[in-house]
Amino acid sequence: MYIVVEGEDPGFDIFVNGRSLAANEDALEKIACRLGVKPLLDFFSADVNSMALLLDEGAGDPELVKALPPPQWFFPADGLRTVQALLTELRQNPMTLGSSTLPVVAELEDYENVLKKAVSHKSRWHLAVSWR
């Protein structure tokens, strides 16, 4: 799972490695629901570029790309609420995800940094997925 920021060049580095987040998404969704925040996948949106990457990776249906709705964009403050709630929970309860907790916390910290920059640049965002 990675962050896409609206526009061609947001003016800051948006790279995040979301492999641990993707691998633990079910558990993170349950935690988010218990905490009363949106699960990370609620910020997912497919756009033509991310779908083209999936197709290049051998996933997805080329016919579906033609019928994609316009991408949804979210305010970064909304994503920050989720990310910061998850960070607080995992820091207070470091065994929640067993040995996966530390890599998940590191990736959430990366998400937090990018979303804070998106707030300051007034840039909207969404999550996309890659199968690599």
C-alpha positions as CSV (number, residue, x, y, z in Angstrom):
1,M,0.0,0.0,0.0
2,Y,1.4,3.3,-1.0
3,I,0.4,7.0,-0.9
4,V,-0.6,8.9,-4.0
5,V,-0.8,12.7,-3.8
6,E,-3.0,14.6,-6.1
7,G,-1.2,16.4,-9.0
8,E,1.9,15.7,-11.0
9,D,4.6,16.8,-8.5
10,P,3.6,17.5,-4.9
11,G,6.9,19.1,-4.2
12,F,8.0,16.6,-1.6
13,D,9.0,12.9,-1.4
14,I,5.9,10.7,-1.0
15,F,7.7,7.3,-1.0
16,V,6.5,4.9,1.7
17,N,6.9,1.2,2.0
18,G,3.5,-0.2,3.0
19,R,4.3,-3.9,2.8
20,S,4.0,-4.5,6.5
21,L,0.8,-2.5,6.6
22,A,-0.7,-4.5,3.8
23,A,0.3,-7.8,5.4
24,N,-1.4,-6.7,8.6
25,E,-4.3,-4.9,7.2
26,D,-7.0,-7.2,8.7
27,A,-5.7,-6.7,12.2
28,L,-5.2,-2.9,11.6
29,E,-8.7,-2.6,10.4
30,K,-10.1,-4.2,13.6
31,I,-7.9,-1.9,15.7
32,A,-9.1,1.2,13.7
33,C,-12.7,0.2,14.1
34,R,-12.2,-0.4,17.9
35,L,-10.6,3.0,18.2
36,G,-13.4,4.7,16.2
37,V,-11.3,5.8,13.2
38,K,-11.5,5.0,9.5
39,P,-9.5,1.9,8.5
40,L,-6.6,2.6,6.2
41,L,-8.3,0.8,3.2
42,D,-11.2,3.4,3.5
43,F,-8.6,5.7,1.9
44,F,-8.0,3.5,-1.1
45,S,-8.9,4.7,-4.5
46,A,-7.9,3.3,-7.9
47,D,-6.9,5.6,-10.7
48,V,-5.8,4.9,-14.2
49,N,-2.0,5.1,-13.3
50,S,-2.2,2.8,-10.3
51,M,-4.4,0.3,-12.3
52,A,-1.9,0.4,-15.2
53,L,0.8,-0.6,-12.7
54,L,-1.3,-3.5,-11.4
55,L,-1.9,-4.6,-15.0
56,D,1.8,-4.4,-15.7
57,E,2.3,-6.7,-12.7
58,G,-0.1,-9.2,-14.1
59,A,-3.1,-8.4,-11.8
60,G,-6.4,-7.0,-12.6
61,D,-8.7,-6.9,-15.6
62,P,-7.9,-4.5,-18.5
63,E,-11.7,-4.1,-19.2
64,L,-12.3,-2.8,-15.6
65,V,-9.8,0.0,-16.2
66,K,-12.1,1.4,-18.9
67,A,-15.0,1.6,-16.4
68,L,-13.1,3.1,-13.4
69,P,-14.9,5.9,-11.7
70,P,-12.8,9.1,-11.1
71,P,-10.3,8.7,-8.3
72,Q,-11.4,9.7,-4.8
73,W,-9.1,12.2,-3.0
74,F,-9.0,12.6,0.8
75,F,-7.9,15.3,3.1
76,P,-4.6,14.4,4.7
77,A,-5.9,15.4,8.2
78,D,-8.4,12.6,8.0
79,G,-5.7,10.1,7.2
80,L,-3.5,11.5,10.0
81,R,-6.3,10.8,12.5
82,T,-6.2,7.1,11.6
83,V,-2.4,6.8,11.4
84,Q,-1.8,8.6,14.7
85,A,-4.5,6.6,16.5
86,L,-2.9,3.4,15.2
87,L,0.5,4.6,16.2
88,T,-0.6,5.5,19.7
89,E,-2.3,2.1,20.2
90,L,0.7,0.1,18.9
91,R,3.2,2.1,20.9
92,Q,1.1,1.5,24.1
93,N,0.6,-2.2,23.3
94,P,3.7,-3.3,21.4
95,M,2.8,-6.9,21.3
96,T,-0.5,-6.3,19.5
97,L,0.9,-7.6,16.2
98,G,3.7,-9.7,17.6
99,S,6.9,-9.4,15.7
100,S,5.1,-7.4,13.0
101,T,4.5,-4.4,15.4
102,L,7.9,-2.7,14.9
103,P,7.8,-2.8,11.0
104,V,4.2,-1.6,11.1
105,V,5.0,1.3,13.4
106,A,7.9,2.3,11.2
107,E,5.7,2.4,8.1
108,L,3.0,4.2,10.0
109,E,5.6,6.8,11.0
110,D,6.5,7.2,7.3
111,Y,2.8,7.6,6.4
112,E,2.5,10.2,9.2
113,N,5.4,12.2,7.8
114,V,4.0,12.2,4.3
115,L,0.5,13.2,5.4
116,K,1.9,16.0,7.5
117,K,3.7,17.4,4.4
118,A,0.5,16.9,2.4
119,V,-1.4,19.0,5.1
120,S,1.2,21.8,4.8
121,H,1.1,21.7,1.0
122,K,-2.8,21.5,1.0
123,S,-2.6,18.4,-1.1
124,R,-5.2,15.7,-1.1
125,W,-4.2,12.0,-1.2
126,H,-5.3,8.4,-1.4
127,L,-3.9,4.9,-1.0
128,A,-3.1,2.6,-3.9
129,V,-1.8,-0.9,-3.9
130,S,0.9,-2.8,-5.7
131,W,1.3,-6.6,-5.9
132,R,5.1,-6.5,-5.9
